Amino acid sequence: MEKSLSFQTRADGVGVITIDIPGESQNTLQERFKEEFLAIRAEVERSTLKAVVIISGKESSFIAGADIEMIKKLVSKEDAVKRAREMQRALDELEASKIPYVAAIHGACLGGGLELALACRARVASDDKKTKLGVPEVQLGLLPGAGGTQRLPRTVGLEAALDLLLTGKQIDGKRAKRIGLVSEVVPKAILLETACKLALDLAEAKDEKSLSARLSELTDPKALRELALAGNPAGRNLVFKQAEKSVRKKAGDHYPAPYKILEVAKLGLEKGIKAGLDAESEAFGELVMTDVSRRLIEIFFATTALKKDSGARSPNVKSRPIEKVGILGAGIMGHGIAYVTIAQAKIDVRMKDKDDASVGKGLAEVRKILDDRVQKKRMSAGDRDRQLLQLSGTTSYAGFQGCDVVIEAVFEDLAVKHAVLKEVEAACGSRTIFASNTSSIPIGRIAEVAKHKENVVGMHYFSPVHKMPLLEIIRTKDTADEVIATVVELGKKQGKTVIVVNDGVGFYTSRILGPYMNEAAWLLAEGVPVELIDEAAMAFGFPVGPITLLDEVGIDTAAKVSKIAGAAFGNRLESPGSLDKLVADGRTGRKGKKGFYTYDGKKKKEVDETVYQTLGIKPDRKQKRDLVALGERMGLQMVTEALRCLEEEVLRSPRDGDIGAIFGLGFPPFRGGPFRYADALGPAELLRRIRTLEERHGKRFTPPELLVERAKSGRRFYE
């Protein structure tokens, strides 16, 4: 077997360990590292070398974390604890070495990769955009298990460490230097030489800290703040109390990992690093065995698989090159799509709207997003200006002739969409792809007037486009495979997680959202107060409640979609008629500053009590409500509709259904998506719960035949 680590000695007395896993695009921590690394370390200890630099042989990664397959194979808590302690011991020995080790970091340095770098005496990073440092384990329901919870606070300070540990965010080299995570940030071309020089300086330093350096620390505001907060019990408790409050607000009781991170980090600062490392390995073992971690790891593998999926039926189909994208409509969706196309995909955009004012507003909104990134130091002013050069606006089809893809984000009306489709076919070439961003109108209906039906496809983005990760591609019976592959590739370049579904009313995401929102309307009609409906959904695990979502989406928009869905699906989406009453009362939600909640500029929004009068209902706040049961009642509507979408072949697979629900609609990630949730309950138990709700509430809860069949056979959806 080819080795993953190589070792060379330089004339200046520095040894260089190069990590380069054969046949892999990036380095990950793997089991075979252990023996190779120990052998090299033994050779170093026997040598007369002054220092050692660890560097990667890959173009895009130092070490991009642990091999997740390795974690997936851990079968018991004891096995996981043992693995963590082995890693901790290896890094303890590295840290204790009399010969200084320096990490030369280019590309992804994440998770176990950063833990290895933290055990080195110092770190140097490249200034390349590919260089990212972080500990993203919390996003997999885990914590760093090789000393990260202990070494990170001691390296960058408690507040900065908790920010990285609890969010899993990744930072670039410049920010890493600002917080003290790396010593130098240099161009990649001189990374190795800079690291070697720093390593020699460390080797030759008789006293690591000079007197002037020690005196400087005593007056450094950052050092004094760290001493005040982490260096004494009262300050430390304040930091951890505030951090726990923030975690409680964001994660609730559904995710154990952030609480474990706080627990072991605090223990290590109070009882010492050895106690902290012991607690860390125990916590790692516990978390690996949780259902939450299993579900989050499954999501990781699903999204990884989607990155390699072209969406085409045939694996041999290639995507067309895209050099220019046209966008019709400069509103919220249009300018959002324009932004991700120029900023992420680096593709030229021509944006059209009805008049100069609308075009100007759209262009200004794109610049506003870019300006915000400059202000937050996520990009330079020069990069912003270069990206803006890729965007132009127009009130005609001038400049659309060279567009490879035209995406329409116009008014949600079939006649309007027919009109712009005809205009695009007249203005552009016969190979121009026409993509509709509609959220409810079947793409086949839009394509009825097309000369080239094979070029018509759906590209359903979610608002706000620059923040929401999902893109739903909709295929009609006529859409060419090459067209699907092309827009899937475009979506990936825009930074989206992409699923491909077959055409139909509401496609997949809007369709499964409908019954969930409709059930919330029925709860409201039954007298359940607005705030309790939202609380129940959040107790189930949704990030926001359905009533809040209605206000955000727009009550008038939801009413239109509800009519389309009601006409298509009949009794299952029978509505209590609440939305029509609200629209008649002029309530459109946040955009009109009148909805279920008040929008009077106060920091804390409150329920607009007059909404009950509009609906002709009296909220019952005296009755004791089971929030868990109410949340499940709404959630199961989404689950059963997802099963129907698989049954009717709207979905290609349970994987796509889970990713679409989580990334597009906020279905609780810790439940794994509708299909993982169904499998966790078991088809028979899920059917029992649905039948119980059907007995109480009628045909809205009639179970799909697919569930009935799976309950009889006992087969899971992921088998």
VMD Tcl script that draws the C-alpha trace (Angstrom):
set ca {
  {0.00 0.00 0.00}
  {1.27 3.46 -0.91}
  {2.12 5.60 2.07}
  {0.12 8.66 3.06}
  {3.03 10.40 4.78}
  {6.47 11.15 3.39}
  {9.47 12.60 5.20}
  {12.43 14.63 3.93}
  {15.23 16.46 5.71}
  {16.48 19.86 4.61}
  {19.99 21.24 4.73}
  {18.93 23.83 7.33}
  {18.10 21.09 9.84}
  {14.32 21.12 9.37}
  {12.44 17.91 8.65}
  {9.32 18.12 6.47}
  {6.40 15.70 6.86}
  {4.13 15.81 3.81}
  {0.58 14.44 4.08}
  {-0.76 13.18 0.76}
  {-3.28 10.32 0.76}
  {-2.96 8.43 -2.54}
  {-5.99 8.55 -4.84}
  {-7.91 11.11 -2.75}
  {-8.71 14.71 -3.69}
  {-8.22 15.85 -0.09}
  {-6.57 14.59 3.08}
  {-8.63 13.23 5.95}
  {-7.45 11.69 9.19}
  {-7.40 7.94 8.63}
  {-6.52 4.86 10.64}
  {-3.39 4.21 8.58}
  {-1.92 7.56 9.66}
  {-1.12 6.20 13.09}
  {1.66 3.75 12.29}
  {3.21 5.98 9.62}
  {3.22 9.02 11.90}
  {4.68 7.13 14.86}
  {7.47 5.74 12.65}
  {8.39 9.22 11.39}
  {8.28 10.69 14.90}
  {10.63 7.96 16.13}
  {13.00 8.81 13.28}
  {12.83 12.50 14.21}
  {13.60 11.79 17.87}
  {16.70 9.76 16.87}
  {17.92 12.45 14.47}
  {19.83 15.69 14.96}
  {17.07 17.73 13.37}
  {16.33 21.13 14.89}
  {12.63 21.34 13.97}
  {9.85 19.76 11.90}
  {7.21 21.25 9.60}
  {3.98 19.39 8.72}
  {2.52 20.33 5.33}
  {0.03 18.90 2.83}
  {0.76 17.65 -0.66}
  {-2.81 18.41 -1.77}
  {-3.94 21.48 -3.66}
  {-7.03 22.17 -1.57}
  {-6.65 20.69 1.89}
  {-4.28 20.42 4.82}
  {-6.47 17.87 6.60}
  {-10.22 18.29 6.08}
  {-11.19 16.52 9.30}
  {-11.55 12.89 10.27}
  {-12.69 10.25 7.82}
  {-16.44 10.19 8.56}
  {-16.64 6.57 7.40}
  {-14.29 5.72 10.26}
  {-16.62 7.43 12.75}
  {-19.63 5.70 11.21}
  {-18.05 2.30 11.89}
  {-17.71 2.87 15.64}
  {-20.13 0.39 17.23}
  {-20.00 1.25 20.93}
  {-19.27 4.07 23.31}
  {-16.22 2.22 24.59}
  {-14.83 1.86 21.07}
  {-15.31 5.58 20.43}
  {-13.74 6.59 23.76}
  {-10.74 4.37 23.03}
  {-10.30 5.94 19.57}
  {-10.45 9.45 21.04}
  {-7.91 8.63 23.76}
  {-5.48 7.14 21.25}
  {-5.64 10.38 19.23}
  {-5.25 12.47 22.37}
  {-2.16 10.53 23.46}
  {-0.53 10.87 20.04}
  {-1.10 14.63 20.03}
  {-0.01 14.98 23.67}
  {3.34 13.40 22.70}
  {3.61 15.72 19.71}
  {2.92 18.76 21.87}
  {5.45 17.64 24.50}
  {8.24 17.07 21.98}
  {11.44 19.04 22.66}
  {11.76 19.44 18.90}
  {9.28 22.13 17.79}
  {6.66 21.16 15.20}
  {5.05 23.82 13.01}
  {1.94 23.29 10.86}
  {2.05 24.87 7.38}
  {-1.63 25.16 6.47}
  {-3.04 25.56 2.99}
  {-6.64 24.60 2.17}
  {-9.14 23.02 4.56}
  {-7.79 22.54 8.07}
  {-10.85 21.25 9.87}
  {-11.78 19.07 12.82}
  {-9.01 16.59 13.54}
  {-6.78 18.50 11.12}
  {-6.99 21.63 13.26}
  {-6.53 19.54 16.41}
  {-3.26 18.22 14.94}
  {-2.21 21.79 14.12}
  {-3.10 22.96 17.66}
  {-0.74 20.33 19.09}
  {2.10 21.87 17.09}
  {4.19 24.65 18.64}
  {2.96 27.13 16.01}
  {0.91 27.44 12.85}
  {1.37 29.33 9.57}
  {-1.51 29.68 7.07}
  {-1.68 30.64 3.41}
  {-3.70 33.70 2.41}
  {-5.52 31.66 -0.23}
  {-9.36 31.62 -0.24}
  {-9.22 27.83 -0.04}
  {-7.64 28.02 3.41}
  {-10.30 27.54 6.07}
  {-9.81 26.63 9.73}
  {-12.48 25.33 12.07}
  {-13.88 22.57 14.24}
  {-17.20 21.64 12.57}
  {-17.87 18.52 14.68}
  {-20.89 20.14 16.37}
  {-22.61 20.10 12.96}
  {-22.40 16.30 13.06}
  {-23.74 16.14 16.62}
  {-20.22 15.57 18.00}
  {-17.41 17.44 19.70}
  {-13.70 17.48 18.87}
  {-12.30 14.29 20.39}
  {-8.54 14.80 20.04}
  {-8.05 17.70 22.42}
  {-9.80 20.47 20.51}
  {-12.07 21.48 23.40}
  {-8.98 21.94 25.58}
  {-6.27 23.35 23.32}
  {-8.45 25.81 21.40}
  {-9.45 27.92 24.46}
  {-5.81 27.92 25.62}
  {-4.68 29.10 22.17}
  {-7.21 31.76 21.15}
  {-9.00 32.57 24.40}
  {-12.30 31.31 25.76}
  {-14.75 33.54 23.87}
  {-13.17 33.01 20.44}
  {-12.86 29.28 21.11}
  {-16.50 28.87 22.10}
  {-17.55 30.80 19.01}
  {-15.74 28.25 16.83}
  {-16.66 25.16 18.88}
  {-20.38 25.93 19.23}
  {-21.07 27.07 15.66}
  {-18.69 24.93 13.60}
  {-17.90 28.03 11.52}
  {-14.82 28.11 9.31}
  {-12.51 31.13 9.22}
  {-9.85 32.22 6.77}
  {-6.17 32.76 7.49}
  {-6.47 36.50 8.15}
  {-9.15 36.07 10.77}
  {-7.26 33.12 12.25}
  {-4.27 35.42 12.76}
  {-6.46 38.12 14.34}
  {-7.65 35.72 17.04}
  {-4.21 34.17 17.55}
  {-4.89 30.82 15.95}
  {-1.97 31.18 13.50}
  {1.27 33.14 13.79}
  {1.68 34.19 10.15}
  {-0.43 34.46 6.99}
  {1.58 34.38 3.76}
  {1.17 33.59 0.04}
  {1.14 29.87 -0.68}
  {4.38 30.22 -2.69}
  {6.38 31.00 0.47}
  {4.32 28.96 2.96}
  {6.89 26.21 3.46}
  {9.85 28.57 3.73}
  {8.03 30.77 6.24}
  {7.05 27.75 8.34}
  {10.63 26.41 8.27}
  {12.04 29.78 9.36}
  {9.52 30.02 12.22}
  {10.35 26.44 13.26}
  {14.08 27.26 13.38}
  {13.39 30.44 15.37}
  {11.43 28.39 17.90}
  {14.19 25.79 18.07}
  {16.87 28.40 18.68}
  {14.89 30.46 21.22}
  {16.32 29.80 24.69}
  {13.35 31.48 26.37}
  {10.07 31.33 24.46}
  {8.96 34.67 25.89}
  {11.28 37.59 26.31}
  {10.90 40.03 29.20}
  {9.51 42.70 26.84}
  {6.98 40.21 25.48}
  {5.85 39.36 29.02}
  {5.50 43.04 29.90}
  {3.58 43.63 26.67}
  {1.10 40.90 27.62}
  {0.40 42.66 30.91}
  {-0.89 45.72 29.01}
  {-2.50 43.98 26.02}
  {-6.31 44.61 26.12}
  {-7.06 41.18 24.65}
  {-4.86 39.43 27.21}
  {-6.35 41.44 30.05}
  {-9.88 40.62 28.91}
  {-9.03 36.93 28.74}
  {-7.55 37.10 32.23}
  {-10.70 38.81 33.52}
  {-13.07 36.34 31.88}
  {-11.43 32.91 31.62}
  {-8.74 33.51 34.23}
  {-11.05 33.76 37.24}
  {-14.11 31.76 38.32}
  {-16.59 34.65 38.27}
  {-15.66 35.80 34.77}
  {-15.51 32.24 33.49}
  {-18.95 31.44 34.84}
  {-20.33 34.57 33.18}
  {-18.95 33.53 29.77}
  {-20.32 30.00 30.06}
  {-23.69 31.21 31.33}
  {-24.08 33.56 28.35}
  {-22.92 30.84 25.95}
  {-25.42 28.35 27.35}
  {-28.22 30.90 27.06}
  {-27.36 31.40 23.39}
  {-27.20 27.63 22.78}
  {-30.54 27.12 24.52}
  {-32.13 29.73 22.25}
  {-30.76 28.18 19.04}
  {-30.65 24.44 19.77}
  {-33.28 23.98 22.48}
  {-33.14 20.50 23.98}
  {-32.78 18.71 20.66}
  {-28.98 18.80 20.22}
  {-26.78 17.49 23.08}
  {-23.38 18.28 21.50}
  {-23.13 22.04 22.27}
  {-23.97 21.42 25.92}
  {-21.28 18.75 26.13}
  {-18.78 21.15 24.56}
  {-19.54 23.74 27.23}
  {-19.31 21.13 29.96}
  {-15.91 19.69 29.00}
  {-14.36 23.06 28.09}
  {-15.34 24.45 31.48}
  {-14.13 21.39 33.34}
  {-10.75 21.56 31.61}
  {-10.26 25.21 32.61}
  {-11.29 24.50 36.19}
  {-9.65 21.11 36.80}
  {-6.77 21.12 34.35}
  {-6.16 19.83 30.84}
  {-5.85 16.15 31.83}
  {-9.29 16.15 33.45}
  {-10.60 18.05 30.43}
  {-9.19 15.51 27.97}
  {-10.67 12.60 29.94}
  {-14.07 14.30 29.95}
  {-13.75 15.11 26.24}
  {-13.11 11.49 25.24}
  {-16.03 10.27 27.39}
  {-18.35 12.87 25.89}
  {-17.17 11.99 22.38}
  {-18.06 8.34 23.04}
  {-21.52 9.26 24.31}
  {-22.29 11.57 21.40}
  {-21.17 9.13 18.69}
  {-23.85 6.72 19.89}
  {-26.73 9.21 19.86}
  {-29.50 9.12 17.26}
  {-28.92 12.83 16.70}
  {-25.35 12.25 15.57}
  {-26.40 9.32 13.37}
  {-29.02 11.46 11.64}
  {-26.64 14.38 11.10}
  {-23.93 12.08 9.72}
  {-26.49 10.56 7.35}
  {-27.32 14.07 6.14}
  {-23.61 14.70 5.59}
  {-23.31 11.60 3.40}
  {-26.49 12.48 1.51}
  {-25.27 15.98 0.65}
  {-21.87 14.59 -0.32}
  {-23.55 12.15 -2.71}
  {-25.67 14.94 -4.22}
  {-22.50 16.87 -5.07}
  {-21.62 14.06 -7.48}
  {-25.15 13.68 -8.89}
  {-25.80 15.31 -12.28}
  {-29.56 14.76 -11.99}
  {-29.60 13.21 -15.48}
  {-31.14 9.81 -16.04}
  {-28.06 8.66 -17.93}
  {-24.59 8.88 -16.32}
  {-23.06 9.69 -19.71}
  {-24.92 12.99 -20.17}
  {-22.71 16.07 -19.92}
  {-23.75 19.59 -18.98}
  {-23.45 22.45 -21.44}
  {-20.99 25.29 -20.72}
  {-22.59 28.42 -19.25}
  {-20.99 31.80 -19.85}
  {-23.96 34.10 -19.34}
  {-27.27 33.95 -17.46}
  {-30.32 36.13 -18.08}
  {-32.74 36.91 -15.25}
  {-36.27 38.22 -15.75}
  {-37.44 40.21 -12.75}
  {-35.21 42.24 -10.43}
  {-37.32 41.77 -7.30}
  {-36.49 39.77 -4.17}
  {-36.00 36.48 -5.99}
  {-34.50 37.95 -9.17}
  {-31.76 40.00 -7.54}
  {-31.05 37.13 -5.11}
  {-30.46 34.76 -8.03}
  {-28.32 37.41 -9.73}
  {-26.16 37.72 -6.61}
  {-25.40 33.99 -6.23}
  {-24.69 33.77 -9.96}
  {-22.05 36.51 -10.03}
  {-20.65 36.02 -6.51}
  {-20.63 32.23 -6.23}
  {-20.77 30.90 -9.78}
  {-18.63 33.77 -11.20}
  {-20.91 33.94 -14.28}
  {-22.03 37.12 -16.07}
  {-25.67 38.15 -15.50}
  {-28.05 40.30 -17.54}
  {-31.06 41.30 -15.39}
  {-34.30 42.64 -16.95}
  {-37.32 44.34 -15.45}
  {-40.22 46.50 -16.66}
  {-38.70 49.95 -16.01}
  {-35.49 51.72 -15.04}
  {-36.57 52.18 -11.44}
  {-37.16 48.44 -10.94}
  {-33.86 47.54 -12.60}
  {-32.02 50.15 -10.56}
  {-33.51 48.88 -7.33}
  {-32.50 45.30 -8.18}
  {-28.92 46.34 -8.97}
  {-28.78 48.33 -5.72}
  {-29.96 45.32 -3.71}
  {-27.19 43.13 -5.17}
  {-24.64 45.79 -4.26}
  {-26.14 46.00 -0.77}
  {-25.46 42.28 -0.19}
  {-21.91 42.68 -1.47}
  {-21.34 45.82 0.64}
  {-22.44 43.88 3.71}
  {-19.80 41.23 2.97}
  {-17.15 43.93 2.61}
  {-18.22 45.51 5.90}
  {-17.96 42.13 7.65}
  {-14.50 41.63 6.08}
  {-15.63 38.56 4.17}
  {-14.45 40.05 0.91}
  {-12.39 43.03 -0.26}
  {-13.80 46.17 -1.88}
  {-11.81 45.26 -5.01}
  {-13.46 41.83 -5.22}
  {-16.87 43.46 -4.78}
  {-16.21 45.87 -7.63}
  {-14.98 43.07 -9.90}
  {-18.13 41.05 -9.21}
  {-20.37 44.03 -9.92}
  {-18.74 44.33 -13.34}
  {-20.31 40.94 -14.16}
  {-23.83 42.32 -13.61}
  {-25.80 44.56 -15.96}
  {-29.44 45.65 -16.18}
  {-31.91 46.38 -18.96}
  {-35.58 47.06 -19.66}
  {-35.47 45.24 -23.02}
  {-34.07 41.96 -24.32}
  {-30.92 43.70 -25.57}
  {-27.94 41.59 -24.50}
  {-29.99 38.42 -23.97}
  {-28.90 36.82 -27.26}
  {-25.79 35.34 -25.66}
  {-27.55 33.91 -22.59}
  {-27.15 30.17 -22.15}
  {-29.82 30.07 -19.43}
  {-32.65 32.52 -18.76}
  {-34.30 32.30 -15.32}
  {-37.69 33.94 -14.90}
  {-38.68 35.31 -11.50}
  {-41.77 37.25 -12.60}
  {-45.29 37.54 -11.16}
  {-46.85 34.18 -10.19}
  {-49.39 34.14 -13.00}
  {-49.54 31.58 -15.82}
  {-50.40 34.14 -18.51}
  {-47.43 36.32 -17.53}
  {-45.10 33.33 -17.59}
  {-46.40 32.25 -21.00}
  {-45.72 35.75 -22.32}
  {-42.11 35.93 -21.11}
  {-41.38 32.41 -22.36}
  {-42.48 33.39 -25.87}
  {-40.40 36.58 -25.66}
  {-37.29 34.68 -24.59}
  {-37.63 32.15 -27.42}
  {-37.95 35.03 -29.88}
  {-34.98 36.95 -28.46}
  {-32.58 34.07 -27.79}
  {-31.19 31.05 -29.59}
  {-32.89 27.70 -29.98}
  {-30.56 26.17 -27.37}
  {-31.22 28.74 -24.64}
  {-32.57 27.06 -21.53}
  {-35.70 28.67 -20.04}
  {-35.96 28.08 -16.29}
  {-38.95 29.11 -14.19}
  {-38.59 30.00 -10.51}
  {-42.29 29.38 -9.82}
  {-43.09 27.70 -6.51}
  {-46.50 26.29 -7.43}
  {-47.41 26.33 -11.15}
  {-46.53 23.04 -12.87}
  {-43.62 23.54 -15.29}
  {-45.47 21.48 -17.92}
  {-48.25 24.09 -17.92}
  {-45.71 26.86 -18.45}
  {-44.03 24.86 -21.26}
  {-47.30 24.45 -23.19}
  {-46.55 27.52 -25.35}
  {-42.87 26.68 -25.93}
  {-41.41 25.90 -29.35}
  {-38.62 23.97 -27.64}
  {-40.24 22.15 -24.73}
  {-37.03 20.22 -24.19}
  {-35.37 23.45 -23.02}
  {-37.96 24.31 -20.35}
  {-37.18 23.39 -16.74}
  {-38.00 24.54 -13.21}
  {-35.41 26.12 -10.92}
  {-37.17 26.71 -7.60}
  {-35.02 28.87 -5.32}
  {-35.89 29.71 -1.72}
  {-35.98 33.16 -0.15}
  {-33.69 34.82 0.74}
  {-31.73 33.25 -2.12}
  {-28.28 34.23 -0.85}
  {-28.94 32.49 2.50}
  {-31.18 29.49 1.75}
  {-29.12 26.45 0.69}
  {-31.59 24.43 -1.41}
  {-32.34 24.54 -5.13}
  {-35.18 22.33 -6.40}
  {-34.85 21.43 -10.10}
  {-38.11 20.35 -11.74}
  {-38.14 18.05 -14.76}
  {-41.13 17.83 -17.12}
  {-41.82 14.81 -19.32}
  {-40.20 16.75 -22.20}
  {-37.16 18.28 -20.48}
  {-33.91 17.07 -22.06}
  {-31.42 15.20 -19.88}
  {-28.69 17.58 -21.03}
  {-30.77 20.53 -19.80}
  {-31.17 18.93 -16.37}
  {-27.43 18.26 -16.09}
  {-26.70 21.87 -17.10}
  {-28.96 23.58 -14.56}
  {-27.86 21.17 -11.82}
  {-24.26 22.15 -12.51}
  {-25.26 25.83 -12.48}
  {-26.98 25.36 -9.12}
  {-23.89 23.72 -7.62}
  {-21.72 26.58 -8.84}
  {-24.17 28.98 -7.17}
  {-23.38 27.20 -3.91}
  {-26.66 25.32 -3.67}
  {-27.54 21.83 -2.53}
  {-29.53 20.57 -5.52}
  {-32.30 18.00 -5.75}
  {-34.11 16.98 -8.95}
  {-37.82 16.16 -8.83}
  {-40.51 15.39 -11.38}
  {-43.18 17.90 -12.31}
  {-46.51 18.31 -10.54}
  {-48.52 20.80 -8.50}
  {-46.21 22.22 -5.84}
  {-43.40 19.92 -7.04}
  {-41.99 18.45 -3.81}
  {-41.18 21.16 -1.28}
  {-44.24 23.38 -1.77}
  {-46.43 20.31 -1.90}
  {-45.32 18.89 1.46}
  {-45.35 22.34 3.04}
  {-49.02 22.77 2.13}
  {-50.54 20.09 4.42}
  {-48.28 21.19 7.30}
  {-49.44 24.81 6.99}
  {-53.03 23.73 6.45}
  {-53.00 21.73 9.68}
  {-51.80 24.84 11.51}
  {-54.85 26.65 10.09}
  {-57.12 23.91 11.45}
  {-55.51 24.18 14.89}
  {-56.17 27.91 14.79}
  {-59.80 27.27 13.82}
  {-60.09 24.93 16.82}
  {-59.13 27.81 19.11}
  {-55.44 27.04 19.67}
  {-53.73 30.42 20.19}
  {-51.31 31.62 17.51}
  {-48.27 31.61 19.80}
  {-48.95 28.03 20.96}
  {-49.14 26.76 17.38}
  {-45.73 28.26 16.67}
  {-44.32 26.95 19.96}
  {-45.61 23.44 19.18}
  {-43.91 23.38 15.76}
  {-40.66 24.57 17.32}
  {-40.98 21.94 20.04}
  {-41.12 19.37 17.21}
  {-37.90 20.91 15.92}
  {-38.81 23.42 13.19}
  {-36.73 26.64 13.34}
  {-39.84 28.85 13.14}
  {-43.52 28.17 13.58}
  {-46.01 27.93 10.66}
  {-47.89 31.10 11.62}
  {-44.68 33.12 11.69}
  {-43.80 31.54 8.35}
  {-47.15 32.60 6.88}
  {-46.43 36.20 7.83}
  {-42.96 35.96 6.28}
  {-44.06 34.30 3.02}
  {-47.07 36.58 2.65}
  {-50.64 35.61 3.53}
  {-51.87 36.62 0.06}
  {-49.22 34.45 -1.62}
  {-50.09 31.51 0.61}
  {-53.81 31.94 -0.21}
  {-53.09 31.67 -3.96}
  {-50.94 28.57 -3.53}
  {-53.55 27.04 -1.23}
  {-56.24 27.34 -3.92}
  {-54.01 25.64 -6.53}
  {-53.18 22.81 -4.13}
  {-56.78 22.48 -2.95}
  {-58.01 22.12 -6.53}
  {-55.38 19.42 -7.19}
  {-55.64 17.34 -4.02}
  {-59.24 17.81 -2.85}
  {-60.28 16.53 0.58}
  {-56.74 16.05 1.85}
  {-56.15 19.79 1.67}
  {-59.61 20.94 2.63}
  {-59.09 24.33 4.29}
  {-61.00 26.09 7.07}
  {-60.97 29.23 4.86}
  {-58.87 31.32 7.22}
  {-56.54 32.77 4.59}
  {-59.31 34.26 2.44}
  {-60.74 36.09 5.47}
  {-57.32 37.51 6.28}
  {-56.67 38.67 2.71}
  {-60.10 40.32 2.62}
  {-59.11 42.19 5.78}
  {-55.95 43.51 4.07}
  {-53.59 41.27 5.99}
  {-50.58 40.25 3.91}
  {-48.06 39.61 6.69}
  {-44.74 41.29 7.35}
  {-44.50 42.96 3.93}
  {-47.74 44.87 4.61}
  {-46.98 45.24 8.33}
  {-50.28 43.59 9.12}
  {-50.68 39.87 9.74}
  {-50.90 37.45 12.65}
  {-48.20 39.37 14.49}
  {-47.67 43.09 15.07}
  {-44.98 44.95 13.09}
  {-44.79 48.30 14.84}
  {-41.01 48.56 15.10}
  {-40.82 47.14 18.61}
  {-37.99 44.70 19.25}
  {-40.34 41.96 20.44}
  {-43.21 41.15 18.11}
  {-46.53 40.15 19.64}
  {-49.69 38.48 18.39}
  {-52.12 40.95 16.85}
  {-55.17 40.09 18.94}
  {-57.53 41.62 16.35}
  {-56.71 38.72 14.02}
  {-59.05 36.51 16.06}
  {-61.95 38.88 15.41}
  {-61.19 38.81 11.69}
  {-61.30 35.00 11.76}
  {-64.37 34.86 13.99}
  {-62.73 32.61 16.58}
  {-61.98 32.84 20.28}
  {-58.55 31.62 21.37}
  {-58.72 29.22 24.31}
  {-55.74 29.93 26.56}
  {-57.21 28.15 29.58}
  {-57.16 24.66 28.10}
  {-53.94 22.76 28.79}
  {-52.24 21.85 25.52}
  {-49.79 19.05 24.78}
  {-47.27 20.93 22.64}
  {-45.47 17.72 21.67}
  {-48.70 16.19 20.36}
  {-49.67 19.37 18.49}
  {-46.21 19.61 16.91}
  {-46.32 15.99 15.82}
  {-49.79 16.46 14.35}
  {-48.45 19.17 12.03}
  {-45.17 17.38 11.36}
  {-46.87 14.11 10.40}
  {-48.81 15.94 7.69}
  {-45.50 16.85 6.07}
  {-44.17 13.30 6.52}
  {-47.16 11.55 4.94}
  {-47.22 13.95 1.98}
  {-43.51 13.22 1.44}
  {-44.35 9.50 1.33}
  {-47.00 10.23 -1.31}
  {-44.43 12.10 -3.39}
  {-42.23 9.00 -3.37}
  {-45.23 6.79 -4.15}
  {-46.18 8.99 -7.14}
  {-42.54 9.22 -8.33}
  {-42.34 12.96 -7.84}
  {-39.23 12.07 -5.85}
  {-36.37 9.99 -7.18}
  {-35.38 8.69 -3.75}
  {-35.93 9.04 0.02}
  {-32.53 10.77 0.15}
  {-33.75 13.65 -2.04}
  {-36.92 13.88 0.01}
  {-35.02 14.23 3.26}
  {-32.55 16.78 1.90}
  {-35.35 18.83 0.30}
  {-37.37 18.97 3.52}
  {-34.39 19.83 5.74}
  {-32.57 22.34 3.53}
  {-35.66 23.91 1.97}
  {-38.28 23.85 4.72}
  {-36.38 23.49 7.98}
  {-37.60 19.97 8.80}
  {-35.69 19.11 12.01}
  {-32.20 17.86 11.03}
  {-31.92 15.82 14.24}
  {-34.87 13.76 12.96}
  {-33.05 13.16 9.67}
  {-35.88 14.21 7.34}
  {-39.36 12.74 6.73}
  {-38.08 9.36 5.54}
  {-35.44 8.86 8.25}
  {-38.08 9.89 10.78}
  {-40.51 7.35 9.31}
  {-37.85 4.65 9.49}
  {-36.94 5.58 13.08}
  {-40.58 5.20 14.15}
  {-41.04 2.15 11.96}
  {-43.76 1.96 9.27}
  {-46.20 0.10 11.53}
  {-45.92 2.65 14.35}
  {-46.14 5.56 11.92}
  {-49.28 4.06 10.37}
  {-50.81 3.60 13.83}
  {-50.27 7.27 14.65}
  {-51.67 8.41 11.30}
  {-54.76 6.16 11.69}
  {-55.40 7.63 15.15}
  {-55.30 11.15 13.70}
  {-57.53 10.06 10.81}
  {-60.15 8.84 13.28}
  {-60.10 12.20 15.05}
  {-59.75 14.61 12.14}
  {-60.94 12.87 9.00}
  {-59.63 12.49 5.46}
  {-56.80 14.98 5.87}
  {-54.94 12.13 7.55}
  {-55.79 9.27 5.17}
  {-52.47 7.37 4.94}
  {-50.77 6.80 1.56}
  {-50.87 3.27 0.15}
  {-47.08 3.11 0.24}
  {-47.13 3.42 4.03}
  {-49.84 0.78 4.36}
  {-47.77 -1.59 2.21}
  {-44.55 -0.92 4.15}
  {-46.35 -1.43 7.46}
  {-47.48 -4.88 6.27}
  {-44.07 -5.91 4.93}
  {-42.01 -4.23 7.64}
  {-39.64 -2.80 5.01}
  {-37.97 0.51 5.80}
  {-37.83 3.29 3.23}
  {-34.02 3.28 3.14}
  {-33.71 -0.45 2.54}
}
mol new
graphics top color blue
foreach p $ca { graphics top sphere $p radius 0.5 }
foreach p [lrange $ca 0 end-1] q [lrange $ca 1 end] { graphics top cylinder $p $q radius 0.2 }
display resetview
